[in-house]
Amino acid sequence: MGAGRAAIDEDSDQRADPIERMIARGQYREAVDACAHAHGAALGRLCMALLGSQAEAEEAVQEVLILAYQTFPTFRGDGSVRAFLFGIARRMCARAVETRVRRERRLRVVHHVSDDPRPDEVVDSRRAVDGLRGALEELRPTDREAVLLRYVGGLSYREIATTLAIDEAAARQRISRALVRLRQLIGAE
């Protein structure tokens, strides 16, 4: 084993994230499996929010994991694996939305309803979701992405910054601006 490879292995052993260690060791299949288990649900929620279709979201998550597997050899570890995956998902979903033939954008927010909801709860929940969906569509696309990454994807400001290729202060500013605008839009209804 050469001195360079030994240094890489030593660095990879000191990484905090076990997925990053797998990637550094060239264990790409295991890394994708770990990514699917650790981040699959959050990726699915983000893709669902961006695409508005469960079937498209599930397909997008699979494509994200395939692309991640293909690009792991070039992963530099500048940000977290989570931010790396969400960046792929964001770009993939943006391309899917751009290429849709339909003019109407369908942006859905995944919401939680109790197991046995009362009819009035379902109606109120549906109205709230529709109002939020409409308000989200009024945001700038860059602000909407930041809000979805934060509140649907659960990413930290640092991860959002990495995902959107901006600095952390800009990520905070986008989310703050979007929340102010959402409050205005929702308050006006």
C-alpha positions as CSV (number, residue, x, y, z in Angstrom):
1,M,0.0,0.0,0.0
2,G,1.4,3.4,-1.0
3,A,2.0,6.3,1.4
4,G,-0.8,8.3,-0.3
5,R,-3.4,5.5,0.1
6,A,-2.4,5.0,3.8
7,A,-3.0,8.7,4.4
8,I,-6.4,8.6,2.8
9,D,-7.4,5.5,4.8
10,E,-6.1,7.2,8.0
11,D,-8.2,10.3,7.2
12,S,-11.3,8.2,6.4
13,D,-11.0,6.4,9.7
14,Q,-11.1,9.7,11.6
15,R,-14.4,10.9,9.8
16,A,-17.3,11.2,12.2
17,D,-19.9,10.1,9.8
18,P,-19.9,6.3,9.1
19,I,-21.3,6.9,5.6
20,E,-18.4,9.2,4.8
21,R,-16.0,6.5,6.0
22,M,-17.7,4.0,3.7
23,I,-17.3,6.4,0.8
24,A,-13.7,7.1,1.6
25,R,-13.0,3.3,1.7
26,G,-14.7,2.8,-1.7
27,Q,-17.7,0.9,-0.1
28,Y,-20.2,2.7,-2.4
29,R,-22.9,0.0,-2.4
30,E,-22.9,-0.1,1.4
31,A,-22.9,3.7,1.6
32,V,-25.9,4.0,-0.7
33,D,-27.7,1.4,1.4
34,A,-26.9,3.4,4.6
35,C,-28.0,6.6,2.8
36,A,-31.3,5.0,1.9
37,H,-32.0,4.0,5.5
38,A,-30.7,7.2,7.1
39,H,-32.0,9.8,4.6
40,G,-34.6,8.1,2.3
41,A,-37.7,9.3,4.2
42,A,-36.5,12.9,4.3
43,L,-35.5,12.8,0.7
44,G,-38.9,11.4,-0.2
45,R,-40.7,14.2,1.7
46,L,-38.6,16.8,-0.1
47,C,-39.2,15.3,-3.5
48,M,-42.9,15.0,-2.7
49,A,-43.0,18.7,-1.7
50,L,-41.2,19.7,-4.9
51,L,-42.9,17.4,-7.4
52,G,-46.4,17.1,-5.9
53,S,-46.7,13.4,-6.8
54,Q,-46.0,10.4,-4.6
55,A,-45.0,8.2,-7.6
56,E,-42.7,10.9,-9.0
57,A,-41.2,11.4,-5.6
58,E,-40.5,7.7,-5.1
59,E,-38.9,7.5,-8.5
60,A,-36.8,10.7,-7.8
61,V,-35.5,9.2,-4.6
62,Q,-34.4,6.1,-6.4
63,E,-32.7,8.3,-9.1
64,V,-31.0,10.3,-6.4
65,L,-29.5,7.2,-4.8
66,I,-28.4,5.9,-8.2
67,L,-26.7,9.2,-9.0
68,A,-25.2,9.3,-5.5
69,Y,-23.7,5.9,-6.1
70,Q,-22.3,7.0,-9.4
71,T,-20.8,10.2,-8.0
72,F,-19.4,8.9,-4.7
73,P,-16.0,8.4,-6.2
74,T,-15.8,12.2,-6.7
75,F,-17.3,13.1,-3.3
76,R,-14.8,15.4,-1.6
77,G,-16.5,15.7,1.8
78,D,-16.8,19.5,1.7
79,G,-20.2,19.2,3.3
80,S,-22.2,16.5,4.9
81,V,-23.4,13.5,2.9
82,R,-27.0,14.6,3.8
83,A,-26.4,18.0,2.1
84,F,-24.8,16.2,-0.9
85,L,-27.9,14.0,-1.3
86,F,-30.3,16.9,-0.9
87,G,-28.4,18.9,-3.5
88,I,-28.8,16.1,-5.9
89,A,-32.5,15.7,-5.1
90,R,-33.1,19.5,-5.5
91,R,-31.4,19.7,-8.9
92,M,-33.2,16.5,-10.1
93,C,-36.6,17.7,-9.0
94,A,-36.0,21.2,-10.5
95,R,-35.2,19.5,-13.8
96,A,-38.4,17.4,-13.6
97,V,-40.5,20.4,-12.9
98,E,-39.0,22.4,-15.7
99,T,-39.6,19.6,-18.2
100,R,-43.3,19.0,-17.4
101,V,-45.6,19.6,-20.2
102,R,-48.4,20.8,-17.9
103,R,-48.3,24.5,-17.1
104,E,-49.8,24.1,-13.7
105,R,-47.3,23.5,-11.0
106,R,-48.3,21.1,-8.3
107,L,-46.6,21.7,-5.1
108,R,-47.8,19.6,-2.2
109,V,-46.9,19.7,1.4
110,V,-47.0,16.5,3.2
111,H,-49.3,16.8,6.2
112,H,-50.2,14.6,9.1
113,V,-53.8,13.8,9.9
114,S,-54.8,11.6,12.9
115,D,-55.6,8.0,12.3
116,D,-59.4,8.6,12.7
117,P,-60.0,12.2,11.8
118,R,-63.4,13.9,12.1
119,P,-64.8,15.3,8.9
120,D,-64.4,18.9,10.1
121,E,-60.8,18.2,10.9
122,V,-60.2,16.8,7.4
123,V,-61.8,19.9,5.8
124,D,-59.9,22.3,8.1
125,S,-56.6,20.4,7.4
126,R,-57.2,20.5,3.7
127,R,-57.9,24.2,3.7
128,A,-54.8,24.9,5.7
129,V,-52.7,22.7,3.4
130,D,-54.2,24.4,0.3
131,G,-53.5,27.8,1.8
132,L,-50.0,26.9,2.6
133,R,-49.4,25.4,-0.8
134,G,-50.7,28.6,-2.4
135,A,-48.5,30.8,-0.2
136,L,-45.5,28.7,-1.0
137,E,-46.1,29.1,-4.7
138,E,-46.1,32.9,-4.2
139,L,-42.5,32.8,-2.8
140,R,-39.4,33.3,-4.9
141,P,-38.2,29.8,-6.1
142,T,-34.9,30.3,-4.2
143,D,-36.7,31.1,-1.0
144,R,-39.2,28.3,-1.4
145,E,-36.4,25.8,-1.9
146,A,-34.6,27.0,1.2
147,V,-37.8,26.8,3.3
148,L,-38.6,23.3,2.0
149,L,-35.0,22.1,2.7
150,R,-35.3,23.5,6.3
151,Y,-38.8,22.4,7.3
152,V,-39.6,19.5,5.1
153,G,-36.0,18.1,4.7
154,G,-34.9,19.0,8.2
155,L,-31.6,20.3,7.0
156,S,-29.5,22.6,9.2
157,Y,-28.6,26.1,7.9
158,R,-25.1,24.9,7.1
159,E,-26.5,22.0,5.1
160,I,-28.9,24.3,3.3
161,A,-26.0,26.6,2.4
162,T,-24.0,23.6,1.1
163,T,-27.0,22.3,-0.9
164,L,-27.7,25.6,-2.5
165,A,-24.1,26.6,-3.0
166,I,-24.5,29.8,-0.9
167,D,-23.0,30.8,2.5
168,E,-24.8,30.1,5.7
169,A,-25.8,33.8,6.3
170,A,-27.5,33.8,2.9
171,A,-29.4,30.6,3.7
172,R,-30.6,32.1,7.0
173,Q,-31.6,35.3,5.1
174,R,-33.6,33.4,2.5
175,I,-35.5,31.4,5.1
176,S,-36.1,34.5,7.2
177,R,-37.4,36.5,4.2
178,A,-39.6,33.5,3.2
179,L,-41.1,33.2,6.6
180,V,-42.0,36.9,6.8
181,R,-43.6,36.6,3.3
182,L,-45.5,33.5,4.3
183,R,-46.8,35.1,7.4
184,Q,-48.0,38.1,5.2
185,L,-49.7,35.8,2.7
186,I,-51.3,33.5,5.2
187,G,-52.4,36.4,7.4
188,A,-54.1,38.0,4.4
189,E,-56.4,35.0,3.9
